[in-house]
Amino acid sequence: MPDFCTVGLFEETSLHFAGESFIANTWRSLYHPQTRQLIVSDCHFGKTTHFRRHSIPLPAAAAMQDYQRLHHLLQFYNPLICIFLGDLFHSELNSEWQELQNLVQHHQATEFRLIAGNHDILHADVYSGAGIYSMPGWMLNHILLSHEPSGFRPNICGHLHPGYRVHGRARQSVLMRCFIASENQLIMPSFGQLTGMVHQKKKHPDDQVLCFTDTNFFAV
């Protein structure tokens, strides 16, 4: 059973994967203390403005909460490197790009790297101009970090926006965001609040599933 620890407005828990010790938190990121790397996946910044441009009403406040949450995580962990596991910016440039640039510039002691995902359609020069360096993959010691699940093992990935259905004592159930870790693969939750979830199941009884709210973990 993980050891949970409440820190400020979020909760942390230890997560051991592929011989490495990580800290997972309910603000949807993973921290590797040994190398001081913060891992975040599927932010989809710019999504709110993108959809509002196309007359689909989404709450603008949700986008700002995502930027603020990432800002506070960077302040708290003060990582040497922040790795985005793809789908950092949802589509073409819009006004939210400036918010992302401002955030990166505010944390100049941190190196920002992007493993490009299917939504990362901007040219690499646009990212580098903002201080974010795009690359096809990243090795954290012996673990491959990628956007989509990889055949390389061990692997930490995003893309799937995992959710896990938790059932109550009656017939009620709720789909919750989660980290899912098997022996050789760890799937990150999506960081963006407006990304939705895709129901995942344990592939093996020993798989770790850490469901969470904004403030609490639930190991299932």
Secondary structure as GFF3:
##gff-version 3
##sequence-region A 1 220
A	DSSP	beta_strand	4	7	.	.	.	ID=ss1
A	DSSP	beta_strand	10	17	.	.	.	ID=ss2
A	DSSP	beta_strand	20	25	.	.	.	ID=ss3
A	DSSP	beta_strand	29	32	.	.	.	ID=ss4
A	DSSP	beta_strand	37	40	.	.	.	ID=ss5
A	DSSP	alpha_helix	47	53	.	.	.	ID=ss6
A	DSSP	alpha_helix	60	77	.	.	.	ID=ss7
A	DSSP	beta_strand	81	84	.	.	.	ID=ss8
A	DSSP	alpha_helix	96	106	.	.	.	ID=ss9
A	DSSP	beta_strand	111	115	.	.	.	ID=ss10
A	DSSP	alpha_helix	124	129	.	.	.	ID=ss11
A	DSSP	beta_strand	132	135	.	.	.	ID=ss12
A	DSSP	beta_strand	138	140	.	.	.	ID=ss13
A	DSSP	beta_strand	143	145	.	.	.	ID=ss14
A	DSSP	beta_strand	155	157	.	.	.	ID=ss15
A	DSSP	beta_strand	162	167	.	.	.	ID=ss16
A	DSSP	beta_strand	173	181	.	.	.	ID=ss17
A	DSSP	beta_strand	185	187	.	.	.	ID=ss18
A	DSSP	beta_strand	198	199	.	.	.	ID=ss19
A	DSSP	beta_strand	208	212	.	.	.	ID=ss20
A	DSSP	beta_strand	217	219	.	.	.	ID=ss21
###
